[in-house]
Amino acid sequence: MKRGIINPFLGVTDANLRTQIRSALRKVWRNSSRRRFIESIRFPYKGLSGRGRYGVKCAVCERIMGQSECEFATLKSGKLSKKKSLVYQIDHVEMNHELLDIRKDLGEYANTLLYGEMRVLCVDCHKVVTAKQKE
């Protein structure tokens, strides 16, 4: 189907459908695979405040971070974000980020998202790794 054309059967464009499916799969991932992964790699950690319970380690720079540690992210403009976010991100080691044709790519995309190899990276290392993957 041509780009921007609403599918009469679904009532949305293919791009909108891909966005909705990716969003739904990410929600499932956050509440299942991601949670189980973090539980499997975390370790007892007090943190700087002495109040933390668990920590995680960046797979690249080996920075130790609290499992719930948050900070204001630096935006591309150089300003700080309005909301705090976790100081680490989960990297899908061999993730296929493309979901171009739902009929062909959905199964592989969902499988690698939910069951693929993951690792913890600090935000800075995740930016570098993601930039290299996009080259």
C-alpha positions as CSV (number, residue, x, y, z in Angstrom):
1,M,0.0,0.0,0.0
2,K,1.2,3.5,-0.8
3,R,2.6,5.7,1.9
4,G,0.1,7.8,3.8
5,I,-2.9,5.9,2.4
6,I,-5.5,4.8,5.0
7,N,-6.1,1.1,4.9
8,P,-9.9,0.8,4.6
9,F,-9.9,-2.5,6.5
10,L,-8.0,-1.1,9.5
11,G,-8.9,2.6,9.4
12,V,-5.2,3.7,9.8
13,T,-2.2,4.1,7.7
14,D,0.5,1.4,7.7
15,A,2.9,3.7,9.5
16,N,0.3,4.4,12.2
17,L,-0.3,0.7,12.6
18,R,3.4,0.0,12.9
19,T,3.7,2.7,15.6
20,Q,0.8,1.2,17.6
21,I,2.2,-2.3,17.4
22,R,5.7,-1.2,18.4
23,S,4.2,0.7,21.4
24,A,2.1,-2.3,22.5
25,L,5.1,-4.6,22.2
26,R,7.3,-2.2,24.2
27,K,4.7,-2.1,27.0
28,V,4.7,-5.9,27.2
29,W,8.5,-5.9,27.1
30,R,8.8,-3.3,29.9
31,N,6.5,-5.3,32.2
32,S,7.9,-8.8,31.5
33,S,11.3,-9.4,29.7
34,R,12.9,-6.2,30.9
35,R,11.8,-6.6,34.5
36,R,13.0,-10.3,34.6
37,F,16.3,-9.3,33.0
38,I,17.0,-6.6,35.5
39,E,16.1,-8.9,38.4
40,S,18.6,-11.5,37.1
41,I,21.6,-9.1,36.9
42,R,21.0,-6.7,39.8
43,F,23.1,-6.9,43.0
44,P,22.8,-5.5,46.5
45,Y,24.0,-1.8,46.4
46,K,23.7,1.0,48.9
47,G,24.5,3.9,46.5
48,L,25.8,7.3,47.4
49,S,22.9,8.1,49.7
50,G,23.3,4.7,51.5
51,R,19.6,4.0,51.0
52,G,19.6,2.1,47.8
53,R,18.7,-1.6,47.6
54,Y,20.0,-2.8,44.3
55,G,22.5,-1.8,41.6
56,V,23.3,-2.6,38.0
57,K,26.6,-2.2,36.1
58,C,27.2,-0.7,32.6
59,A,28.5,-3.5,30.3
60,V,30.8,-1.0,28.5
61,C,32.3,1.4,31.1
62,E,31.4,-0.7,34.2
63,R,29.8,2.3,35.9
64,I,27.8,1.1,38.9
65,M,24.3,2.7,39.1
66,G,21.4,2.3,41.5
67,Q,18.5,0.3,40.0
68,S,16.1,3.2,40.6
69,E,18.7,6.0,40.2
70,C,17.3,8.9,38.2
71,E,18.7,12.2,36.9
72,F,17.7,15.0,34.5
73,A,18.8,14.1,31.0
74,T,20.7,16.6,28.8
75,L,18.7,17.4,25.7
76,K,20.3,18.1,22.3
77,S,19.7,21.8,22.9
78,G,22.0,21.5,26.0
79,K,19.1,22.2,28.4
80,L,18.0,19.7,31.0
81,S,14.8,17.7,30.6
82,K,11.8,18.5,32.6
83,K,11.5,15.0,34.0
84,K,14.1,12.7,35.6
85,S,14.8,9.4,33.9
86,L,16.8,6.3,34.8
87,V,20.6,6.7,34.5
88,Y,20.8,3.5,32.6
89,Q,19.1,2.0,29.5
90,I,18.7,-1.6,28.3
91,D,20.5,-2.3,25.0
92,H,19.2,-5.0,22.8
93,V,22.4,-6.5,21.5
94,E,21.2,-7.8,18.2
95,M,17.9,-5.9,17.8
96,N,16.3,-5.5,14.4
97,H,14.8,-2.0,14.8
98,E,13.2,-2.1,11.4
99,L,9.5,-3.0,11.2
100,L,9.0,-2.1,7.6
101,D,6.5,-4.7,6.5
102,I,4.3,-5.9,9.3
103,R,3.5,-9.2,7.6
104,K,7.2,-10.1,7.1
105,D,9.0,-8.4,10.0
106,L,6.6,-8.5,13.0
107,G,7.5,-12.0,14.2
108,E,11.3,-11.4,14.1
109,Y,10.9,-7.9,15.7
110,A,8.7,-9.2,18.6
111,N,11.0,-12.2,19.1
112,T,14.2,-10.2,19.3
113,L,12.5,-7.5,21.5
114,L,11.1,-10.0,24.0
115,Y,13.7,-12.8,23.9
116,G,16.8,-11.3,22.5
117,E,20.1,-10.8,24.3
118,M,20.1,-7.6,26.5
119,R,22.6,-5.7,28.5
120,V,22.6,-2.6,30.7
121,L,24.4,0.5,29.5
122,C,24.7,3.9,31.1
123,V,23.0,6.6,29.1
124,D,26.3,8.0,27.7
125,C,27.5,4.5,26.5
126,H,24.0,3.8,25.1
127,K,24.2,6.9,22.9
128,V,27.6,5.9,21.5
129,V,26.5,2.3,20.8
130,T,23.3,3.5,19.2
131,A,25.2,6.0,17.0
132,K,27.6,3.2,15.8
133,Q,24.6,0.9,15.0
134,K,23.0,3.7,12.8
135,E,26.2,4.1,10.7
